[in-house]
């Protein structure tokens, strides 16, 4: 009886979660003018410490849930330290060039954590790849960087949307954006930690582990 009761409770919870996600997705479609069947959202974020160990993240929301197996991280190299625009361009080019070549699926809407500069960088890359029709929305932090005050920059029209803090569409955007941020900062910390424990002596021929430690 206990197992049956727990199963019922779990099922109710799952159905409630599914209904919440469906409501959020429908609200997002209406707020951004997306097609009724749109459900795949990808979001990019950039993380670094004063330009050190820059990492970009891409997370995927599809079929009513975050799709962890489709997440990707990109170690950003060859740019000026702290150049978030160049970092965003590099990450997007690496991600969507593979999709143009037939690997994976394009999202129904692309979220960019950032303002007009990041959005412009995204549009430039997509145009170069022949993906100008992909809806792009920048998620800029609001006043005092408080949750609920985000500004949404719709790339196609240049319009700035400010959804009410209790809007289900905003809740979905926050969910996906926060996950992109978490995934990016975790990757950045791991990369920074490896860089700070490495030694330049490792690159010198003829110096083994014992001699390196003595030096």
C-alpha positions in Angstrom: 0.0 0.0 0.0 2.8 2.4 0.8 4.5 1.7 -2.6 1.2 2.3 -4.4 0.6 5.5 -2.5 4.2 6.7 -3.2 3.7 5.9 -6.9 0.5 8.0 -7.0 2.2 10.9 -5.3 5.1 10.7 -7.7 2.8 10.6 -10.7 0.8 13.6 -9.5 4.0 15.5 -9.0 5.3 14.6 -12.5 2.0 15.6 -14.1 2.0 18.9 -12.2 5.6 19.6 -13.3 4.7 18.8 -16.9 1.7 21.1 -16.8 3.9 23.9 -15.4 6.4 23.5 -18.2 3.7 23.4 -20.8 2.2 26.6 -19.5 5.7 28.3 -19.5 6.4 27.1 -23.0 3.0 28.4 -24.3 3.6 31.7 -22.6 7.1 32.0 -24.2 5.7 31.2 -27.6 3.1 34.0 -27.2 5.5 36.5 -25.7 8.1 36.1 -28.5 5.8 35.4 -31.3 7.2 31.9 -31.9 5.5 29.2 -33.9 3.0 27.1 -31.9 5.1 24.0 -32.1 8.3 25.7 -31.0 9.8 23.9 -28.0 13.6 23.7 -28.4 15.5 26.5 -26.7 19.3 26.9 -26.6 21.1 29.4 -24.4 24.7 30.6 -24.4 26.7 32.2 -21.5 30.3 33.2 -21.1 32.3 32.9 -17.9 35.8 34.1 -17.0 37.8 35.8 -14.2 39.3 39.1 -15.5 39.7 37.4 -18.9 41.4 34.3 -17.5 40.3 30.7 -18.6 37.3 31.8 -20.6 34.6 29.2 -21.1 31.3 29.3 -23.0 28.4 27.1 -22.3 25.4 26.0 -24.4 22.5 24.4 -22.6 19.4 22.9 -24.2 15.7 22.9 -23.2 13.5 20.6 -25.2 10.4 18.4 -24.8 9.6 20.2 -21.6 12.8 19.7 -19.7 16.5 20.5 -19.7 18.4 18.0 -21.9 21.7 17.5 -20.0 23.2 15.1 -22.5 23.0 17.8 -25.1 24.9 20.4 -23.1 28.3 21.6 -24.5 31.2 23.7 -23.2 33.7 25.5 -25.3 37.2 26.6 -24.1 37.7 29.9 -25.7 41.2 30.7 -27.1 42.9 33.2 -29.3 40.9 36.3 -28.2 41.8 39.4 -26.2 41.3 38.7 -22.5 37.8 39.8 -21.4 36.4 40.2 -24.9 33.0 38.7 -24.3 31.8 39.6 -27.8 34.6 37.6 -29.5 34.1 34.8 -27.0 30.4 34.6 -28.0 31.2 34.7 -31.7 33.7 31.8 -31.3 31.3 29.7 -29.3 28.4 30.2 -31.7 30.5 29.6 -34.8 31.8 26.3 -33.3 28.3 25.2 -32.3 26.3 26.1 -35.4 28.9 25.3 -38.0 28.5 21.6 -37.0 24.7 21.9 -37.2 24.9 23.5 -40.7 27.1 20.5 -41.7 24.3 18.1 -40.6 25.1 17.3 -37.0 22.3 17.9 -34.5 19.2 20.1 -34.6 18.7 23.8 -34.7 16.8 25.4 -31.9 13.5 27.1 -32.3 14.8 30.1 -30.4 18.3 31.1 -29.3 18.8 32.9 -26.0 22.0 34.9 -25.4 22.9 35.9 -21.9 23.8 39.6 -22.5 22.8 42.8 -24.1 22.8 44.3 -27.6 26.6 43.7 -28.1 26.3 40.0 -27.5 23.1 39.9 -29.7 24.9 41.7 -32.5 27.8 39.2 -32.3 25.3 36.3 -32.5 23.6 37.8 -35.5 26.9 38.3 -37.3 27.9 34.7 -36.9 24.5 33.3 -37.8 24.4 35.5 -41.0 27.8 34.1 -42.0 26.5 30.6 -41.5 23.3 31.2 -43.5 21.1 31.0 -40.4 19.7 34.5 -40.4 16.1 33.2 -39.9 16.9 31.8 -36.4 15.1 33.8 -33.7 17.6 35.4 -31.3 16.7 37.0 -27.9 19.2 38.7 -25.6 18.6 38.3 -21.9 20.1 41.4 -20.3 20.3 41.8 -16.5 17.9 44.4 -15.1 18.4 47.2 -12.6 20.7 46.1 -9.7 20.9 42.7 -11.5 17.7 41.6 -9.7 15.8 38.5 -10.9 12.5 39.5 -12.4 13.8 42.8 -13.9 15.5 41.2 -17.0 15.2 43.0 -20.3 14.6 40.8 -23.4 16.1 42.1 -26.6 14.4 40.7 -29.6 17.0 40.7 -32.4 14.6 40.7 -35.3 12.8 43.9 -34.3 15.2 45.5 -31.9 12.3 45.7 -29.4 13.0 45.5 -25.7 10.5 43.5 -23.7 10.1 43.7 -20.0 7.8 40.8 -18.9 6.1 40.9 -15.5 8.0 39.1 -12.7 5.2 36.5 -12.4 5.0 35.8 -16.2 5.5 32.1 -16.9 7.5 33.0 -20.0 10.0 34.9 -17.9 10.2 32.0 -15.5 11.2 29.6 -18.3 13.8 32.1 -19.6 15.2 32.5 -16.1 15.3 28.7 -15.7 17.3 28.2 -18.9 19.5 31.2 -18.4 20.4 30.2 -14.9 21.3 26.7 -16.0 23.6 28.2 -18.8 25.3 30.3 -16.2 25.8 27.4 -13.8 27.2 25.2 -16.5 29.6 28.0 -17.8 30.9 28.9 -14.3 31.5 25.3 -13.4 33.6 24.8 -16.6 35.5 28.0 -16.0 36.4 27.1 -12.4 37.6 23.7 -13.6 39.7 25.2 -16.4 41.1 27.9 -14.1 42.0 25.4 -11.5 43.9 23.3 -14.0 45.8 26.3 -15.3 46.9 27.4 -11.8 48.2 24.0 -10.8 50.2 23.4 -14.1 53.9 24.2 -14.4 55.7 25.7 -17.3 58.5 23.1 -16.6 56.1 20.4 -18.0 56.9 21.8 -21.4 60.7 21.5 -21.1 62.1 18.4 -22.7 64.1 16.1 -20.5 62.6 17.2 -17.2 60.7 14.4 -15.5 58.3 14.5 -12.6 61.0 14.1 -9.9 63.3 16.8 -11.2 60.4 19.1 -11.8 59.3 18.7 -8.2 62.8 19.4 -6.9 63.1 22.5 -9.1 
